[in-house]
Amino acid sequence: MMQPVQTKSVERTGTFQLAGEAAGQALVFSQALSFWGGIDAETGDVIDHSHPGLGQNVAGSILVMPSGRGSSSSSSVLAEAIRRGTAPAGILMERPDPILAVGAIVAEFLYDIRMPLVVCDIAGIVSGNRIAITIEADGRAIVRVQTENVPLKSPECSP
Amino acid sequence: MILELSARDRSMLDGEQGSSAAAAMKILVAFSNAVGAGSLLDISGSHIDGCLYHGKAGLDFVERLVEGGGRVQVPTTLNVGSFDLIHPGMVKMPAAEEAPARRLMTAHMELGCQATFTCAPYQTRFRPAFGEQIAWGESNAIVFANSVIGARTNRYGDFIDLCCAMTGRAPAWGLHLSENRRGRILFELAVPDPEPSDSLFVGVGLIIGQASGDRIPVISGLPLPRDEDQLKALGAAAATTGAVALFHAVGITPEARTLDEAFDGHAPEETIRITRADINHALSRLSTVPDGAPLAAVSLGTPHFSHEEWMRLLPMLRAVAPGRGIPIYINTGRATLTRLQEEGALVGMEAFGLIPVADTCTYVTSILERLDGVVMTNSGKWAHYAPGNIGVSVAFAEMKDCIRSAAVGHVVRSAS
């Protein structure tokens, strides 16, 4: 298969709120999204009418946003979405979020599904970028951002 | 900030005290790191808002803690569930939904939680004292504990309230710490000689909730409340329209004996005047129907009706003697209900349409016989949530007007 010749891959490091590996297409929200009242856990659809991401679907994506937002019930919605397979494959945020961390850790505890939650610089990432999250030897997160739409190696990363 | 753990915290984390304690501590540590806490502190009690069934993950979590042999480490009360266990048959629910909803309640009891099933744990024998460190869920209970009692809790919720109870620990951050409890925004009640009516307290609560954001509100000029139930109503309203976890009322609440104490010597960042017109406007938005609308039911007791409120209601019911069969639902804690039954206070009251509801609340589950009509309430919180939750139309009024309306069959309200 032909691969596009011009691929730009940029690495950045981050801190895990929940460690794990994931890959997928970036879905970037400039505005924080509350999972409670914002995501339908049955489908992964964005349902918050006041949010610019309304109508998009987070399932399997690498969700990128500045922070979490809103009610503590977001923990339950995220855990339920991870259980149903409608959650993002991973989440990148600029600031740590206690509510999403609880939801992700509860889902890992119950269902052995690790949805990595990474705090890192999110500048320059746009929707559609291919993102791979891996774990460094020292436990830090490595976030690789490919600006060309090149398939990554792992099979589950296709959109 | 690096989170410092005690030897006992580490032992829990390492699984030396069982798999359930380890899971709870792991979640608590991640949460504490996320909020930037430097350490954990001991709590003396917890209140868990985990008994309303919202999906399988919530039930799976509690079941797993039960399987791991987990027990709560501190006295722990439970918030309302989806079911009235005292009055089976009252909640109308398909069997497929009923089984997990009931199980969620009993599974919490197997962890050692108390079967209180009330949103007003401060009315039970588990009421904390001034200065106690606690980890509570349920917005009205949180604001009551912090503001009216002076106990200390942050707004805990999903899973994390139970993790605090299972470990007896909470992150040392936010409202647990004295320096974070001072007022930031001042609300001056500019109503001359205000009467301490229930609706005044609800109205003030609605307004401070909307305008405070994440700043701690201080209210000056509030009349002395008749009882703590008026402060309960104020806090519940403030936690409905906003995210208020603590308010100070100068000369009334325990950390605000003076304006200066409420602000800990600092100046308010902003001052907002509340006029009679502001209060009337806020209250008018709670009613979706005009006076005269035919009445289907009355719902009181959100948050749960206290014994004192029952003592005001029962003579009123006898005096007005509504005889049209319009149901008057009263949400209350099972401990309060037991006390009333022991006192014989409810004998003959069903003739006036009185229907006590325990363990749950009329706006979170299917209890009301008719959802197509108007329901009257004296609760700002119920009026705010019920139309969205269960689809009813609402008329907000003082308790006396709710009972009078039940007697005449349509909405009547005295001029405020």
Boltz contact constraints between the chains, C-beta under 6 A:
constraints:
  - contact:
      token1: [A, 72]
      token2: [B, 157]
      max_distance: 6.0
  - contact:
      token1: [A, 72]
      token2: [B, 158]
      max_distance: 6.0
  - contact:
      token1: [A, 73]
      token2: [B, 158]
      max_distance: 6.0
  - contact:
      token1: [A, 75]
      token2: [B, 158]
      max_distance: 6.0
  - contact:
      token1: [A, 75]
      token2: [B, 159]
      max_distance: 6.0
  - contact:
      token1: [A, 76]
      token2: [B, 54]
      max_distance: 6.0
  - contact:
      token1: [A, 76]
      token2: [B, 58]
      max_distance: 6.0
  - contact:
      token1: [A, 76]
      token2: [B, 158]
      max_distance: 6.0
  - contact:
      token1: [A, 79]
      token2: [B, 57]
      max_distance: 6.0
  - contact:
      token1: [A, 80]
      token2: [B, 55]
      max_distance: 6.0
  - contact:
      token1: [A, 80]
      token2: [B, 57]
      max_distance: 6.0
  - contact:
      token1: [A, 83]
      token2: [B, 57]
      max_distance: 6.0
  - contact:
      token1: [A, 96]
      token2: [B, 34]
      max_distance: 6.0
  - contact:
      token1: [A, 98]
      token2: [B, 31]
      max_distance: 6.0
  - contact:
      token1: [A, 98]
      token2: [B, 34]
      max_distance: 6.0
  - contact:
      token1: [A, 98]
      token2: [B, 35]
      max_distance: 6.0
  - contact:
      token1: [A, 101]
      token2: [B, 30]
      max_distance: 6.0
  - contact:
      token1: [A, 101]
      token2: [B, 34]
      max_distance: 6.0
  - contact:
      token1: [A, 102]
      token2: [B, 27]
      max_distance: 6.0
  - contact:
      token1: [A, 102]
      token2: [B, 31]
      max_distance: 6.0
  - contact:
      token1: [A, 102]
      token2: [B, 159]
      max_distance: 6.0
  - contact:
      token1: [A, 102]
      token2: [B, 160]
      max_distance: 6.0
  - contact:
      token1: [A, 105]
      token2: [B, 27]
      max_distance: 6.0
  - contact:
      token1: [A, 105]
      token2: [B, 30]
      max_distance: 6.0
  - contact:
      token1: [A, 106]
      token2: [B, 61]
      max_distance: 6.0
  - contact:
      token1: [A, 106]
      token2: [B, 159]
      max_distance: 6.0
  - contact:
      token1: [A, 109]
      token2: [B, 23]
      max_distance: 6.0
  - contact:
      token1: [A, 110]
      token2: [B, 60]
      max_distance: 6.0
  - contact:
      token1: [A, 110]
      token2: [B, 64]
      max_distance: 6.0
